[in-house]
Amino acid sequence: MVEIRVLFFLLASFFGIENGQILSEKATVTINPDSKEIEIVQEDLFSIYQSDENSEVVLSEWNKLQFSEKTNTGLRKEMNAFTIESFNLETKKGNIQPHLKLKYSNQDDLKILGIWYNSPKNQFSINNISKDNISSKTGKLVGNYWIFNADKSFSFTLQPFLQLPEAYQEFKQPIEQLLEQH
């Protein structure tokens, strides 16, 4: 079993945008095995940049994502087993929260996301990566794996930037702040 391959906290990791600069403090992933849907909700978007030139790169990425339907920005090639059901940028309490819903055909499609299906046990699992600060109310941590019952929806949350090194703290900018400045 391998680590989660798609970085759920990196917004561009789903789309064909190279070198993504927009990150989220928290990403919640919900899988519904009955409807074969995945919902990813990202919270507290930010970027780390040091200059106006870097901020322009982030703004360009934001525009590509914001207008992804109009510019026909689809999922990246490795994710061709999925279809986009919806992609919305919602605002809650002044913060932008991307909501991405995907559809898949079978449990094996989830492997690209680092989610594995064990047919005999009827369970899904993901690697527990300590630096990603994974938590779940619907799963059970067993050794190095989060285990989820495949008979119902399950979710997990990643918060990989809880221990962001101090060297990066001063360059961390909320996306909302960057958008207000430009």
N, C-alpha and C positions, 0 to 999 in steps of 0.2 A: 504494500500500500504506500502511496506517495502523499506528499503534502498537498494542500489545496493548491491547484495549479492556476486558477484564475484568482487574481487578487481582488476579493470582494470590496476592499476599501479603496481601490484605485478605479475611479469612474471610467477612465478610458480603456481599462483592461477588457471590457466587453466589446468595444467597438474597434474599428480598424485605425485607431489613432496611436501612433508610435510615441514612446517616451512621455507618457501621461504625467501631468503635473498636478492634477487635482485629486486630493486625497480626502478621506473621511475619518473622523475620529472614531466613529462607530458604524458598523454595517450589520444589519440583521437580515438573515437569510431564512426564508420560510419555504419549505417544500411540501406540496400537497400530492402524495402519490396517487390518490384517486383521480384527480383532474389532470395530473401530470403538469403541474404549474410550479414555477419557482418565482418567488417575489424577493427582490433585494431592495432594502430601504437603507439609504445612507444618510447619516446625520453629521452635522458640524463639519462642513466642507472647508478645506484650507489648502494652501499651497505654501511651499517654502521657496522664497526667491530673495535675491540680494539687490537687484537693480531694476530700473524701469524696463530695460531690454528683456529681462526675465519675466516681468509682469506682462509684457506684450505677448509672450509665448503662451502664458496661462490664459490670457484673454482670448487669444486665437483658438485655443483648445475649447474654452467655454463656449465660444460662438459655434464651433463645429457640433458640440454636444447639444446646445440649446436648439439649434436648427437642424438636428440630425434627420428628421423626417423630410424636410424640404431639400436637404442636400443629399438624401439617399445614403446616409451613413448607416451601414448595416453592421451586423455583428462581425467580429473578426473571423478569419478563415477557419481557425481551429474550432470555432463554435457553430459550425454549419449544421449540427444536429438539432439546434435550437431555433425557434422562431420568436420574434419579439411580439408579444401580445399587446404591451403598452410600455411607454416610457414617458413619465411626467416629472416635471420639476415643480414640486409643491413648496409653498412657503408656510412654515409653522413657527409662530413666535419670532418672526423676523429672520428665520434661518431657512435657507433653501435645502430641501430634501429630495434628492432623486429617488424615484420609485420605478423600478424596472421589473416587468413581468415577462417571463419567458415560458414557452411551452416546450416539452420534450416528448419523444415517442416511446422510449422504454428506459428501464432503470440503468442500462449500460451507458446511456448518453451522459449520465451524471459523472462518469469517471473523469471527464475532462475538467470537472470542477473539483475533483478530489473527493467525491462522495461515492462510496462503494456500496453495492448491494450484495447481501449474503442471502441467497435464495433459500437454502435449507432452514435458516433461522428466521427468515422474513424480517431482516433488519438492515438498516443503512448504517454506515459508519464514516467517520472522518478522523484523521490524525489530530491529536491534541498537540498543538504547537505552543509552547509556553509563552513565547514572545508575542503571539497573536492575542493572548488573553481571551480565549474562547470560553463562552459560558452558554448554558442552555437550561431552560426550565422543563423541556420535553425530552431531553436526552439524559443518558447516564454515563459518567466517566468511568471507564473500565481500563485500567492500565494507561496506555498511551492513546486510547481511542474513545471518541464519543460515540455511543451506540443509540440508535433511534428505532423505535417500532415502526415498521413499514405499513401498518394497518391504518395509520392516521397521520395528519399533518404534524410536522415537527419543525423546529427552528433552532437556530444558534446565532450568537452574536460574537463579532470579533471587535476588539479594541486594541489594535496593534501599536498605538502611539501613546499609551499611558506613561511609558518611560522614555519619551523623546529626549535624546541627549541635549544638554544645555546649549551646546554649540549651534543647534538648529532653532532653539526656542525664539531667539531674537528675530529670525527671518520668517517665522511662521505667521501667515496672514490669512484671516478668514476670507473666504471667497466673497461674501457680502460686502466686506470692507473694500476689497479690490474693485468690485463692480461700482460701488459708490464713488470711488476716486476717479473712475474713467467714464 
